[in-house]
């Protein structure tokens, strides 16, 4: 990993830097830029304790983030986390930041005694799949995932 990089759990004081990264992340997935909405969305997650964010900086500049959403397994009677968002800005890629963010997320989940971390990625995203496999993530071969869209007024 880039020796100038720092990866740590984010705080509400990181909100502006995170909102900019989050807006870039959403644009990467084809959404229009909306920095205010990105800011408000993340602020709500902080305000309600609905997610845990990690931020990567290089020489103090925001470079990437990961966001975990808590969950639970009823069958296992255990805490779980969904690693819903992982993003590194284009200019900071190939420096080990994504790997560092994954490691930080894993250590956090371990520290709370979580049963597992879960993530999903596009079927054609071979680069991400190779990274996940290199860090010990296993593709699920037991369950299919289904989604049901809910109409929003």
C-alpha positions as CSV (number, residue, x, y, z in Angstrom):
1,X,0.0,0.0,0.0
2,X,1.1,3.6,-0.7
3,X,3.3,4.5,2.3
4,X,1.6,8.0,2.4
5,X,-1.8,6.5,2.8
6,X,-3.8,6.4,6.0
7,X,-7.0,4.3,6.4
8,X,-9.2,4.8,9.4
9,X,-12.8,4.7,10.6
10,X,-14.4,7.9,9.4
11,X,-16.1,10.4,11.7
12,X,-18.8,13.0,11.0
13,X,-16.0,15.6,10.7
14,X,-15.0,13.7,7.5
15,X,-18.4,14.3,6.0
16,X,-17.4,16.8,3.3
17,X,-14.5,14.7,2.1
18,X,-16.7,11.6,2.2
19,X,-19.6,13.3,0.3
20,X,-17.3,14.2,-2.5
21,X,-16.0,10.7,-2.8
22,X,-19.5,9.3,-2.5
23,X,-20.7,11.6,-5.3
24,X,-17.8,10.3,-7.5
25,X,-18.7,6.8,-6.6
26,X,-22.4,7.3,-7.6
27,X,-21.3,8.9,-10.9
28,X,-19.1,5.8,-11.5
29,X,-22.3,3.8,-11.4
30,X,-24.1,6.1,-13.8
31,X,-25.9,8.4,-11.4
32,X,-25.9,12.2,-12.1
33,X,-23.7,14.3,-9.8
34,X,-25.6,15.5,-6.7
35,X,-23.1,16.5,-4.0
36,X,-25.8,17.9,-1.7
37,X,-27.8,14.6,-1.8
38,X,-24.6,12.6,-1.2
39,X,-23.9,14.8,1.8
40,X,-27.4,14.5,3.2
41,X,-27.5,10.7,2.7
42,X,-24.2,10.2,4.5
43,X,-25.2,12.6,7.3
44,X,-28.3,10.6,7.9
45,X,-26.3,7.4,8.1
46,X,-24.1,9.1,10.8
47,X,-27.0,10.7,12.6
48,X,-28.9,7.4,12.9
49,X,-25.9,5.1,13.4
50,X,-26.9,3.2,10.3
51,X,-23.5,2.5,8.8
52,X,-19.8,2.5,9.5
53,X,-17.5,4.3,7.1
54,X,-13.8,4.0,6.5
55,X,-11.8,6.7,4.7
56,X,-8.5,6.4,2.9
57,X,-6.4,9.5,2.6
58,X,-3.1,10.1,0.8
59,X,-1.0,13.0,2.1
60,X,-4.3,14.2,3.7
61,X,-6.3,14.2,0.5
62,X,-9.4,12.0,0.4
63,X,-8.7,9.0,-1.8
64,X,-11.3,6.3,-1.1
65,X,-13.9,4.9,1.2
66,X,-15.8,1.8,2.3
67,X,-19.2,1.7,3.9
68,X,-20.6,-1.1,6.0
69,X,-24.2,-1.7,6.9
70,X,-24.9,-3.8,9.9
71,X,-27.2,-6.8,9.8
72,X,-27.8,-10.0,11.7
73,X,-28.2,-13.7,10.9
74,X,-31.2,-15.1,12.7
75,X,-30.2,-18.7,12.0
76,X,-26.6,-18.2,13.3
77,X,-27.7,-15.7,16.1
78,X,-24.9,-13.5,15.0
79,X,-24.0,-10.0,13.8
80,X,-23.1,-9.6,10.1
81,X,-22.1,-6.7,7.9
82,X,-22.8,-5.8,4.2
83,X,-19.9,-4.1,2.6
84,X,-22.1,-2.1,0.4
85,X,-19.7,0.5,-1.0
86,X,-16.0,0.4,-1.8
87,X,-14.5,3.1,-4.0
88,X,-11.0,4.6,-4.7
89,X,-10.7,7.7,-6.8
90,X,-9.2,7.1,-10.2
91,X,-5.9,8.9,-9.5
92,X,-5.3,6.8,-6.4
93,X,-6.0,3.3,-7.9
94,X,-3.4,0.6,-8.1
95,X,-1.8,1.7,-4.8
96,X,-3.3,-0.9,-2.5
97,X,-6.0,1.4,-1.0
98,X,-8.9,-0.9,-1.9
99,X,-7.1,-3.7,-0.3
100,X,-6.4,-1.6,2.8
101,X,-10.1,-0.6,3.0
102,X,-11.1,-4.2,2.8
103,X,-8.7,-5.1,5.6
104,X,-10.0,-2.2,7.8
105,X,-13.6,-3.4,7.3
106,X,-12.6,-7.0,8.1
107,X,-10.8,-6.0,11.3
108,X,-13.7,-3.9,12.4
109,X,-16.2,-6.8,11.8
110,X,-13.8,-9.2,13.7
111,X,-13.5,-6.8,16.6
112,X,-17.3,-7.0,17.1
113,X,-17.4,-10.7,16.8
114,X,-19.3,-10.6,13.5
115,X,-20.0,-13.9,11.7
116,X,-19.3,-12.6,8.2
117,X,-19.0,-9.7,5.8
118,X,-20.9,-9.9,2.6
119,X,-20.5,-7.9,-0.7
120,X,-21.6,-8.1,-4.2
121,X,-20.0,-7.0,-7.4
122,X,-20.8,-7.0,-11.1
123,X,-20.4,-10.3,-12.9
124,X,-18.0,-8.7,-15.4
125,X,-15.9,-6.9,-12.8
126,X,-12.9,-9.3,-12.9
127,X,-10.5,-6.8,-11.3
128,X,-12.6,-6.5,-8.2
129,X,-13.3,-10.2,-8.1
130,X,-9.5,-10.9,-8.2
131,X,-8.9,-8.5,-5.4
132,X,-11.7,-10.1,-3.2
133,X,-10.3,-13.6,-3.9
134,X,-6.8,-12.5,-3.1
135,X,-8.0,-11.4,0.4
136,X,-9.9,-14.7,1.1
137,X,-13.4,-13.7,0.0
138,X,-15.4,-16.6,-1.4
139,X,-18.1,-16.4,-4.0
140,X,-21.4,-17.8,-2.7
141,X,-22.2,-21.1,-4.3
142,X,-25.1,-22.0,-1.9
143,X,-27.6,-19.2,-2.3
144,X,-29.1,-17.1,-5.1
145,X,-29.8,-13.5,-4.5
146,X,-33.1,-12.0,-5.4
147,X,-34.3,-8.4,-5.4
148,X,-37.8,-6.9,-5.3
149,X,-38.1,-3.3,-6.3
150,X,-40.4,-1.2,-4.2
151,X,-42.2,1.7,-5.9
152,X,-41.1,5.0,-4.5
153,X,-43.6,7.9,-4.5
